[in-house]
Amino acid sequence: MKSNAVFYHAGCPVCVDAEQSLAAALDPSRFNVEIVHFGDQPQRVAEADKLGVKSVPALVVDGQVFHINFGAALSDLR
């Protein structure tokens, strides 16, 4: 069974670098990876907040939040 991984970001340079380096490195045979760009899907900010995301870029794997570097606070994206 594959794990679900959601990579949340806001499109800033830090976020884009993390997406290209980290999210792309996840093994597709082990992870269902979804990329959520808040510029394209602003309605998903509330979802990320509910999961415990405090800043982006962030990766959520099976409900566990991993904050990566610091691009922007989630509160700044509302």
Residue pairs with C-beta under 8 A, 6 or more apart in sequence:
2 29
2 30
2 31
2 32
3 30
3 31
3 32
3 61
3 62
4 31
4 32
4 34
4 61
4 62
5 23
5 26
5 31
5 32
5 33
5 34
5 59
5 60
5 61
5 62
6 33
6 34
6 35
6 36
6 59
6 60
7 18
7 19
7 22
7 23
7 33
7 34
7 35
7 36
7 57
7 58
7 59
7 60
8 36
8 38
8 44
8 48
8 53
8 56
8 57
8 58
8 59
8 60
9 15
9 16
9 18
9 19
9 35
9 36
9 37
9 38
9 56
9 57
9 58
9 71
10 37
10 38
10 39
10 56
10 57
10 71
10 72
10 77
11 37
11 38
11 39
12 56
12 71
12 72
13 71
14 57
14 69
14 70
14 71
15 56
15 57
15 71
15 72
18 57
18 68
18 69
18 71
19 35
19 57
22 57
22 59
22 68
23 33
23 35
23 59
26 33
31 61
36 44
36 48
38 44
38 45
38 48
38 56
38 77
42 77
45 74
45 77
45 78
48 56
48 58
48 60
48 74
49 74
51 60
51 63
51 65
52 65
53 60
53 65
53 67
53 74
54 65
54 67
54 73
54 74
55 67
55 70
55 71
55 72
55 73
55 74
56 71
56 72
56 74
56 77
57 67
57 68
57 69
57 71
58 65
58 66
58 67
58 68
59 65
59 66
59 68
60 66
